[in-house]
Amino acid sequence: MFRNVEPCSGLFDIEIPIVNGDTTAVVIRRLKRFSKDIKPRQVVSLWRYLDPLGGDRKLIGLKNPLENNESIPDSAQFKVDSQTGKIYLQNNGNTFCLGGTIVYRSSS
């Protein structure tokens, strides 16, 4: 699930498929195609929770909604474990579990 944490933006949670080997650019393009509320000229960035299990359960701060998140770089690749259904992020030799929620931010 992809979640927008920006207050008063009009963008909400959306589910899109992630395929093994997808890059950040491919996932952002797919997110823009599935969500018609994201305008073509808006810049979308992806973020991951620092705590993949409990991160999406914490209250979001109004002043700093991305406080418990880390930006997903453009060079990262998504890996999907089809047996467990978990999604992993691979970047510069490091692998991170993403949990069930990825945060996105859209800005003009």
DAGI-V326651 format. One record per residue. RES is the residue in one letter. SS is DSSP state (alpha for helix, beta for strand, coil for the rest). Layout:
# DAGI-V326651
res=RES ss=SS
res=RES ss=SS
This chain:
# DAGI-V326651
res=M ss=coil
res=F ss=beta
res=R ss=beta
res=N ss=beta
res=V ss=coil
res=E ss=coil
res=P ss=coil
res=C ss=coil
res=S ss=coil
res=G ss=coil
res=L ss=coil
res=F ss=coil
res=D ss=coil
res=I ss=beta
res=E ss=coil
res=I ss=coil
res=P ss=coil
res=I ss=coil
res=V ss=coil
res=N ss=coil
res=G ss=coil
res=D ss=coil
res=T ss=beta
res=T ss=alpha
res=A ss=alpha
res=V ss=alpha
res=V ss=alpha
res=I ss=alpha
res=R ss=alpha
res=R ss=alpha
res=L ss=alpha
res=K ss=alpha
res=R ss=alpha
res=F ss=alpha
res=S ss=coil
res=K ss=coil
res=D ss=coil
res=I ss=coil
res=K ss=coil
res=P ss=coil
res=R ss=coil
res=Q ss=coil
res=V ss=beta
res=V ss=beta
res=S ss=beta
res=L ss=beta
res=W ss=beta
res=R ss=beta
res=Y ss=beta
res=L ss=coil
res=D ss=coil
res=P ss=coil
res=L ss=coil
res=G ss=coil
res=G ss=alpha
res=D ss=alpha
res=R ss=alpha
res=K ss=coil
res=L ss=coil
res=I ss=coil
res=G ss=coil
res=L ss=coil
res=K ss=coil
res=N ss=coil
res=P ss=coil
res=L ss=coil
res=E ss=coil
res=N ss=coil
res=N ss=beta
res=E ss=beta
res=S ss=beta
res=I ss=coil
res=P ss=coil
res=D ss=coil
res=S ss=coil
res=A ss=coil
res=Q ss=beta
res=F ss=beta
res=K ss=beta
res=V ss=beta
res=D ss=beta
res=S ss=coil
res=Q ss=coil
res=T ss=coil
res=G ss=coil
res=K ss=beta
res=I ss=beta
res=Y ss=beta
res=L ss=beta
res=Q ss=beta
res=N ss=beta
res=N ss=coil
res=G ss=coil
res=N ss=beta
res=T ss=beta
res=F ss=beta
res=C ss=beta
res=L ss=coil
res=G ss=coil
res=G ss=coil
res=T ss=coil
res=I ss=beta
res=V ss=beta
res=Y ss=beta
res=R ss=beta
res=S ss=beta
res=S ss=beta
res=S ss=coil
